[in-house]
Amino acid sequence: MASAWEKLETFHRWTLENGDKRTDPWLLVYSPMPVICIFLLYLGVIWIGPRLMKNREPVDLKAVLIVYNFAMVLLSVYMFHEFLMSSWLANYSYLCQPVDYSTNPLAMRMASVCWWFFFSKVIELSDTIFFILRKKNNQLTFLHVYHHGTMIFNWWAGVKYLAGGQSFFIGLLNTFVHIVMYSYYGLAALGPHMQKYLWWKRYLTSLQLLQFVLLTIHTTYNLYADCDFPDAMNIVGITHYLLSLIVLFSNFYYQSYVTRKSKKS
């Protein structure tokens, strides 16, 4: 009978050998180990960072945050454009779209933007580092860490095995939301004088929730439709969006706006 280590080794070998051969050579894709190391390093920074900053003054990151947030806006605009144009030119269905594993230009264009979307999730781990350096430890919530941590694994698997198909809809919606979100953060980073123009923060959270609801509906439909897209990935998507992110973001909305408004009243 195979030992647990042998089973793990077999699974790891299967993971390496059964990926999308088009994306395997790309940065961080072939093996899960680099992403696992990044995640463990991320958790280590969250644990040790606040302790190192405890007796230090917050770091002034105004210039860094302005550049970072508006750079993320530009990256999100690029990815939204690529998801939209790749799907439109290839006549993608918004109801059922299998993955095109060919090397034709449109299939490779979609695979490429899927990789950029995955890599953007690695870049976004910087959000947490900025909170720590600025001593905004109240922002290091379970929702924040869970959302950032799970997205890098979800989209590593997406690029490794399913670079295209139905998953394009997730990237399309999320990059649009991130254009709005990082625009907000970029404007906020300019200084307190911008606050009077940022009354729409509440609606940003509503937009994020709407995104998750739409993705849940879309993925649920695809799960029950006769579509050549892995049901296992649809189940993971439904679980992630419905049972975790919708619940967590709804709680955040309630605590941030409903409960706070009641206390003020």
N, C-alpha and C positions, 0 to 999 in steps of 0.2 A: 504494500500500500504506500502510495507516494506521501512523502512528508509535506508539511505546510510550506517549507522552503522550496521544495521541488515544484509544488503547485504554483507558487508565486513566480518562480523562474519560468515555468511554462507559460503562464499568463503574460509575463513581461516579454517573452519571445514572440508570443502571438501578437501583442501590442505593436511590436516593432515591425513585424513582417506583413501585417494586414492593413497598413495604412494606404492612403492615396499616394501612389508613386509619383505623382506630379508635385506634391507639396513636401514629400519627405526630405528633399535636400534643403528646404528653406530653414532659416534661422529658428531654433527652438522647437521644431516640429517633430523630427524623427523619433526621439525618445521622450517619455514623460519626465525623465529625471531632471533636466534643466528647470522645468516649470515647478516640479516639486521642491527643488533647491531654492528657487526664487520665493516660493510660498513660505518655506521654513525660515528663510532670511527675513521675510516680511513680518512673520510672527515674532521673530527675535527682536526686530527693530521696535515693534509695538511694546514688547515687554521691557526692553532695556532703555529705549529712548526717553520716556517720561522720567525715569530714574536719573538719567544723566542730566536732564534739563531741570531737575527739581530745584537746585540752588543757583541756577543761571537765569539771566534775563532772557526774555523772548527775543528771538532773532528777527531783525527787520528784513522781511522778504518782499517788500512792496514791489520793487522793480522785477524781481524774479516771478512773482505771482502774475503781474500784468503780462509779461512776456509769455509765461507758461499757459495762462488761460486763453489768451487770444491765439496762441499757436495751436491749442487744442480745438478752438473754434475752426481754424483753417483746416486742420486735419479732419475734423468731423464733416465739414463742407465737402472736402475732397471725397471722403468715403461715401457720404450720402449720394453724391453725384455718380460715383462709380457703381454703387448698388442699383441706383435707379436706371442708369443708362445700360448697364450690362443686362439687367433683367428685361428692360423694355426692348432692346435691340434683339435679344434672343427669344422674344415672345414668351417670357415666363408666365406661368399661370399663378394667380394669387390664391388658388384653391388647392392645387396639387402640382407640385413640381419636383420630379426626381432629380438627382444629382447627375450632371453631365461630366463624366470622367474623361472625356476626350481632350485632345490638346488643340482643338480649334481656338482661334483668337478670343472669341467671346467667352468660352468656357474657362480659358486661362485668365481672362480679365476678371471674371467673377471669383475664381480661386484666389487671385492676387489680392482683391479687396477684402476677401474673408481673412487672409493672413494679416493685412493691415489692421483690420478690426480686432483680431486677437492681440496683435502687438500693442494696439492702443490701450488694451486692458492692462498690459504690463506697465505701460507708461503711467497709467492712472493710479498705480500704487503710490506714486509720488504725492498724491493728495494727502495720504496719511502722514508721510514724512513732514510735509509742510505744517500740518496740524501740530505735530510733536514739537517741531522747532519753534513754532509760535506760541507754544504752551496752551493750545486750544484742546486740552485733553477731554473736555466735555463732548467734543465731536467724535471721539474714538468710541462710538457706540457699537453694540453688537451688529446692528443693521449695517453700519459703515464697513466694518471688517468682513462680515459675512458676504456682503454684496461684492466687494472688491476681490475677495479671495475665491469665491465660487466662479466668478466670471472668467478668470484666467484659465481655470480647468475646463469649464464648459466650452470655451472657444478654442482651447488647444485641441480638444476632442473633435470639435467642428472642423477645424482646418486639417487635422490628421486624417479624418475619415469622411467628412461630408462637406467639402469646400464648394458649396453652392446648393442648389435645390431649394427646398422649403426654408432652409436656414437664412436665406437672403432677406426674408421679411423681418427677421429679428434685427439684423444689421441696419436695414433701411429705417425702421422706426427708431431704433436706439440712437443712430447717428443724428437724426433730426432732433430728438430730445436733447442730445448733447450739444448741438449747436446753440440751442436756447440756454441750456444750463451753464455752459462755459462762458457764454456771453454775459450772463448774469454775474458770474464770479469775476470775470474780467472787469466789468464795470464797477463792481463792489470794491475791487482791489485799487481802483483809482483814488479812493479816499472817501471820508464821511460826507463830503459835499454831494456825492452821487446817490445817497440814500433816498432822497425825495423822489428819485426817478425809478427806484427799485421796489415799488409798492406791489409788484406782481410776483413776489417770491412764493406766496401761497399757491398761485396758479401754476407755478413750476412743479410743485409737488403733485398737484392735481394732474398735470400733464404726464408725469412719471407714472402715476397710478393708472391713468387711461391707457398708457402704453402697455402695461402688464396685463390689463384686462383684454385688450385687443389681441395680444400675443397668446393668451390663454384660449380665447375663442378660436383663433386661427389654428392653433396646435391641436385643440380638441377635435375640430372638424377634420383635420388631416388624419388624426388617429383613427377615426371611424370611416373615413372615405377609402375607396379602393385606389390607393396611391402607392407607387413604388418608392416609398421613403421609410426608413427603419422605424417601426413602432416603438422600439426601445428608446430612441432619441426623442420621440414625441412624448413618451411617458416621463422621461427626465425633464423635458421642457415644461410640461403641465405641473409636475411636482415643484419645480423650481419657481415658476411664476405664480401659480395659484396658492400653493401651500406655504410658501415662504415669503416671496417678495411682496405680494399683494397684502398679506397679513401684516408684515413688518412695516411697509410703507403706510398702510392704513392706520396702524398704531402711531407711527410718527406724525402723521397728519392730525390725528385726534389729539395727541399730547401737545403738539406745537401750536395748533390753531383753535381747536374746539375747547379744550380744557383751559388753555391760557386766556381765551376770550371770556370764559365763564368766571375765572378768577378775577379778571379786571372788572367785570360787571358787578 
